[in-house]
Amino acid sequence: MLSADLRKLLIAQIGNELAAHQLYLAIATYFERQSLDRWGKLFRGQSVEEAQHAQKIIDFLVDEGVQFDLPALKSTSTRFGSPLAATRRALESERTVAGQFDRAASAAVAAGDHRGFEFLQWFIAEQVEEERKLQHLVDLIDSGINLFQAEAHLDSYE
């Protein structure tokens, strides 16, 4: 049985993952408005992945018999100051999410909740990959490369 603290954190994390989904969709829209379609596709793919993360948590909670309501989402702007600012915002989001999963893992350990802790391990490993990918994209943009020319390199980030 999941501890009350972990249940609460996982329900909140559904909202966090859906907010990340929405942020990535906003970033995709930002790039697509600038005819940077391949950049948009990359962030659209990330958006789908975040929604899948939310679904994975929902499935786990349903399997554990937890009753819950989906958290409300705030609006997300599709306007960013620059491609670098948009990508840095995504990296910041991933770092925040990593901390949220770390807190959930700590709550599971404190409660002796081995099932919940094991479930969280996949997300913790995923966050390492996500942060690395976003840092590489920030570095690519920060290098000053022409973003249209950089599109040819984006397949390596999927």
FENTA-V557866 format. One record per residue. N is the residue number from 0. PHI is phi in whole degrees, -180 to 180 (none if undefined). OMEGA is omega in whole degrees, 0 to 359 (* if undefined). D_FIRST is the distance of its C-alpha to the first C-alpha in Angstrom with 2 decimals. Layout:
BEGIN
N,PHI,OMEGA,D_FIRST + N,PHI,OMEGA,D_FIRST
END
This chain:
BEGIN
0,none,180,0.00 + 1,-71,177,3.78 + 2,-68,180,6.45 + 3,-61,180,9.14 + 4,-63,181,11.62 + 5,-68,176,10.18 + 6,-56,181,9.68 + 7,-61,180,13.23 + 8,-67,180,14.60 + 9,-69,177,13.57 + 10,-64,177,15.09 + 11,-63,182,18.08 + 12,-67,173,18.28 + 13,-57,178,18.90 + 14,-62,179,21.90 + 15,-64,180,22.92 + 16,-69,178,23.04 + 17,-69,175,24.97 + 18,-67,176,27.27 + 19,-66,175,27.91 + 20,-56,181,28.68 + 21,-65,178,31.12 + 22,-62,180,32.65 + 23,-64,176,33.36 + 24,-65,177,34.88 + 25,-64,179,37.04 + 26,-67,176,38.16 + 27,-59,179,39.00 + 28,-61,178,41.06 + 29,-56,181,42.80 + 30,-68,181,43.88 + 31,-64,177,44.90 + 32,-63,180,47.15 + 33,-100,182,49.03 + 34,62,174,49.50 + 35,-96,189,47.19 + 36,-63,181,45.56 + 37,-70,173,44.11 + 38,-63,177,42.40 + 39,-60,179,41.11 + 40,-62,180,39.81 + 41,-61,181,37.95 + 42,-74,173,36.20 + 43,-64,176,35.60 + 44,-61,176,33.81 + 45,-62,179,31.67 + 46,-60,179,30.94 + 47,-62,180,29.68 + 48,-62,179,27.50 + 49,-65,177,25.83 + 50,-64,177,25.17 + 51,-66,176,23.62 + 52,-63,177,21.27 + 53,-60,180,20.20 + 54,-64,179,19.78 + 55,-62,178,17.63 + 56,-69,178,15.14 + 57,-58,180,15.54 + 58,-59,179,14.99 + 59,-63,180,11.70 + 60,-64,177,10.45 + 61,-63,178,12.15 + 62,-60,180,10.71 + 63,-87,177,7.09 + 64,75,182,8.95 + 65,-88,174,9.43 + 66,-89,181,12.96 + 67,-162,172,15.17 + 68,-107,177,18.82 + 69,-72,179,20.43 + 70,-66,177,21.91 + 71,-73,178,25.71 + 72,-113,174,27.89 + 73,-90,176,31.14 + 74,-69,180,34.29 + 75,-130,180,35.18 + 76,-73,174,38.77 + 77,-101,181,40.34 + 78,-105,178,43.00 + 79,-134,183,43.01 + 80,-69,182,45.91 + 81,-169,174,46.21 + 82,-57,178,44.50 + 83,-65,179,43.68 + 84,-63,179,42.13 + 85,-63,183,39.98 + 86,-72,175,38.76 + 87,-64,177,38.21 + 88,-63,177,36.10 + 89,-65,178,33.90 + 90,-63,177,33.63 + 91,-59,179,32.79 + 92,-62,180,30.00 + 93,-64,178,28.54 + 94,-67,176,28.75 + 95,-64,180,26.97 + 96,-62,177,24.11 + 97,-58,178,23.93 + 98,-64,179,23.54 + 99,-65,178,20.75 + 100,-69,176,18.75 + 101,-62,178,19.74 + 102,-64,178,18.43 + 103,-64,179,15.01 + 104,-64,177,15.06 + 105,-63,178,16.28 + 106,-64,179,13.52 + 107,-64,180,10.91 + 108,-63,181,13.35 + 109,-60,181,13.96 + 110,-90,184,10.46 + 111,68,183,10.34 + 112,-91,184,7.61 + 113,-68,179,9.56 + 114,-64,178,8.09 + 115,-64,179,8.60 + 116,-63,179,11.79 + 117,-62,178,13.05 + 118,-58,184,12.76 + 119,-72,183,14.78 + 120,-60,179,17.45 + 121,-61,181,19.15 + 122,-67,180,19.65 + 123,-64,177,21.00 + 124,-65,179,23.47 + 125,-63,180,24.40 + 126,-65,177,25.30 + 127,-60,179,27.76 + 128,-63,182,29.46 + 129,-65,179,29.59 + 130,-64,179,31.08 + 131,-62,180,33.60 + 132,-60,181,34.67 + 133,-67,178,35.22 + 134,-63,177,37.08 + 135,-63,178,39.35 + 136,-66,176,40.07 + 137,-60,180,40.88 + 138,-63,179,43.15 + 139,-62,180,44.80 + 140,-65,182,45.66 + 141,-65,179,46.65 + 142,-70,180,49.09 + 143,91,180,51.26 + 144,-62,174,51.18 + 145,-65,186,52.30 + 146,-66,176,49.12 + 147,-68,178,50.88 + 148,-70,181,51.81 + 149,-67,181,48.34 + 150,-56,179,46.90 + 151,-64,182,48.10 + 152,-94,190,45.73 + 153,-73,179,42.54 + 154,-58,181,41.59 + 155,-71,180,40.65 + 156,-101,180,37.91 + 157,-94,*,35.98
END
